[in-house]
Amino acid sequence: MDLPDYYETVARDVADFAAGAEGIWVDLGCGEGGVGLALARRCQAFVLFVDPDSAALREALESGREAGFARRIGALAGCAEQMPLASESVDLVVSRGSIFFWRDPIQGVREVYRILRPGGRAMIGGGLGSAYPKWARKEFMRRRRESIAREGPQALARFEEKRSPKTFRHIATEAGLPAFHIVGESDAPLDDPRADLGIWLQFSK
Ligand SMILES: C[S@@+](CC[C@H](N)C(=O)[O-])C[C@H]1O[C@@H](n2cnc3c(N)ncnc32)[C@H](O)[C@@H]1O
């Protein structure tokens, strides 16, 4: 059974978080650009895709051009730990499903803070969006956990630890963020409504 698309529901949460701000927005660890493209459909910001995978960046750009966004999308190859952007140069950073793969998430969060303009905002984590249907989230997570459990007994524990509020709090604190919010509890049991939001670190500068 196909599950509904989640990029639109994530983009809705990001747009709410942006609270009307526009400017330059970065989709960090964008992959093929699902979140950034959904944001381009919803908002007027310039969306900059950043990912170490050049082939994925090309796909993101191509899809964006086909959708008619050629004049307000761009792409830069690079990673979170060494962002290819000047300090205080962007208005919003969103990163979905990527921090779990960063070699050094603490350094990555420091870099995100560095590139934000004063007043800029960042939302880093993972999830399917608060309006994603509950039944589909449950099924999505059931499949995800089942496939990870096949990798071995420790894999599921590692997966959950990376997505726990405790780990996110540790990253934010060690990165030296002056203030932040952790939203969601994606390590909660599948039936627990606190898990619906996934897990996000939100902060502003
Ligand atoms: C699971 S994919 C998520 C892609 C996309 N954000 C989405 O929601 O579909 C993880 C992405 O993180 C990228 N990535 C891995 N290490 C990274 C790093 N150190 N900095 C930034 N992105 C990284 C990968 O290349 C990949 O595109």
The ligand as an SDF file (V2000), in Angstrom:
LIG
                    3D

 27 29  0  0  0  0  0  0  0  0999 V2000
   17.4670   10.4770    4.3040 C   0  0  0  0  0  0  0  0  0  0  0  0
   18.1080   11.6780    3.2240 S   0  0  0  0  0  0  0  0  0  0  0  0
   16.9260   13.0030    3.4840 C   0  0  0  0  0  0  0  0  0  0  0  0
   16.7440   13.7940    2.2480 C   0  0  0  0  0  0  0  0  0  0  0  0
   15.6500   14.8740    2.3160 C   0  0  0  0  0  0  0  0  0  0  0  0
   15.9500   15.8950    3.2840 N   0  0  0  0  0  0  0  0  0  0  0  0
   14.2870   14.2830    2.5870 C   0  0  0  0  0  0  0  0  0  0  0  0
   13.6640   14.6520    3.5900 O   0  0  0  0  0  0  0  0  0  0  0  0
   13.8370   13.4680    1.7770 O   0  0  0  0  0  0  0  0  0  0  0  0
   19.5620   12.2830    4.0540 C   0  0  0  0  0  0  0  0  0  0  0  0
   20.3420   13.3100    3.2460 C   0  0  0  0  0  0  0  0  0  0  0  0
   21.3610   13.8620    4.0830 O   0  0  0  0  0  0  0  0  0  0  0  0
   22.5130   14.0640    3.2780 C   0  0  0  0  0  0  0  0  0  0  0  0
   23.7070   14.1430    4.1400 N   0  0  0  0  0  0  0  0  0  0  0  0
   24.4920   13.1460    4.5960 C   0  0  0  0  0  0  0  0  0  0  0  0
   25.4980   13.6340    5.3310 N   0  0  0  0  0  0  0  0  0  0  0  0
   25.3420   14.9770    5.3520 C   0  0  0  0  0  0  0  0  0  0  0  0
   26.0800   16.0480    5.9440 C   0  0  0  0  0  0  0  0  0  0  0  0
   27.1620   15.8280    6.6850 N   0  0  0  0  0  0  0  0  0  0  0  0
   25.6350   17.3000    5.7460 N   0  0  0  0  0  0  0  0  0  0  0  0
   24.5270   17.5380    5.0170 C   0  0  0  0  0  0  0  0  0  0  0  0
   23.8010   16.5610    4.4180 N   0  0  0  0  0  0  0  0  0  0  0  0
   24.2080   15.3050    4.5820 C   0  0  0  0  0  0  0  0  0  0  0  0
   22.5130   12.8680    2.3330 C   0  0  0  0  0  0  0  0  0  0  0  0
   23.3200   13.0910    1.1880 O   0  0  0  0  0  0  0  0  0  0  0  0
   21.0320   12.7300    2.0230 C   0  0  0  0  0  0  0  0  0  0  0  0
   20.6790   13.4590    0.8830 O   0  0  0  0  0  0  0  0  0  0  0  0
  1  2  1  0
  2  3  1  0
  2 10  1  0
  3  4  1  0
  4  5  1  0
  5  6  1  0
  5  7  1  0
  7  8  2  0
  7  9  1  0
 10 11  1  0
 11 12  1  0
 11 26  1  0
 12 13  1  0
 13 14  1  0
 13 24  1  0
 14 15  1  0
 14 23  1  0
 15 16  2  0
 16 17  1  0
 17 18  1  0
 17 23  2  0
 18 19  1  0
 18 20  2  0
 20 21  1  0
 21 22  2  0
 22 23  1  0
 24 25  1  0
 24 26  1  0
 26 27  1  0
M  CHG  2   2   1   9  -1
M  END
$$$$
